[in-house]
Amino acid sequence: MSAPAARETGAPPTEIVGPVDAPVVVVLGGISSSRHVTATTENPEDGWWQSFVGDGRTIDTTRYRVVSIDYEAFARSGRRITTRDQAIALAAALDRSGIQRVRAIVGASYGGMVALAFGALAPDRVKRLVVIGAAHESAPLSTALRVLQRRVVELGIEAGRGCEALVIARGLAMTTYSTAEDFSARFSSDDQDAQATRASIEDFLTSSGETFVQRCNPERFLSISESLDLHSVRPEDVQVPTTLIAIEEDSLVPISQVRELAIRLGGRCTLVEISSRHGHDTFLAAPELIAPFVRRALLPLTLEKS
């Protein structure tokens, strides 16, 4: 398939770190992620996946040239933004950087959806997909939960309190990223009464929401949240060799859905199933659980077979 057509706007903000002549690995995260994946000389602050990407880490920036982008939030002509739009934006960013083909796209959560969209759109530009906690479409219950989150934000905007509403919506989202077991481990204590437990949970949810609002305004959230629900890739169109990493306890992306994707993918597929009390957010909260599988997937295909 030929490269995608030119986008309506310019390429998105991009960050690149690693040797110029190294194999290129694109790294994409969830809706709260940015192009700043790991600390760089230009920006020494920790990135959103600092524990996983960097010098000597799982995605080693001394061995790979890591590329990441900021997600688009709005499309022109009144269209809703889609994961396909994000894939086209990624292609434009690669074009601007003079990169024709990449070793792999490692995408987690929303980034996994974008990786699948890219694999269907421009399979000649990527040798391997690594998709973590994502599938070819949104699960109905996950869509239902996001519909309610967006309604909270919409009501907040109507009342002139959009950011406050987004704090609440993000707090609701945090309850879906983890598991009941994880919340119990974090907040249950034999020497803590119910009032103290409730206060700890409230502080956690509020703090998480306030941190999110610093990176994302209500209108951007509404747009990207809806693109999650509208995500749809025909698995048979993804001809790229793919590693799927699924978490048994992930309530947002049921493991049955990832198994269906694995069966239907057009290219060669490796399905990895792991168990983690961190659920959907395992790639952030316990990245060591997925590290061996990502390292193996980044090897040249000839070495992986050996």
Sequence and secondary structure as in RCSB ss.txt:
>XXXX:A:sequence
MSAPAARETGAPPTEIVGPVDAPVVVVLGGISSSRHVTATTENPEDGWWQSFVGDGRTIDTTRYRVVSIDYEAFA
RSGRRITTRDQAIALAAALDRSGIQRVRAIVGASYGGMVALAFGALAPDRVKRLVVIGAAHESAPLSTALRVLQR
RVVELGIEAGRGCEALVIARGLAMTTYSTAEDFSARFSSDDQDAQATRASIEDFLTSSGETFVQRCNPERFLSIS
ESLDLHSVRPEDVQVPTTLIAIEEDSLVPISQVRELAIRLGGRCTLVEISSRHGHDTFLAAPELIAPFVRRALLP
LTLEKS
>XXXX:A:secstr
       SS    EEEES TTS EEEEE  TT  S  S  SS  S  TTTTTEETTSSEETTTSEEEEE      
STT    HHHHHHHHHHHHHHTT   BSEEEEETHHHHHHHHHHHH GGGBS EEEES  SB  HHHHHHHHHHH
HHHHHHHHTT HHHHHHHHHHHHHHHHS HHHHHHHH  TT  HHHHHHHHHHHHHHHHHHHHHH  HHHHHHHH
HHHHH B  GGG  S EEEEEETT SSS HHHHHHHHHH SS EEEEEE  TTGGGHHHH GGGTHHHHHHHHS 
HHHHT 
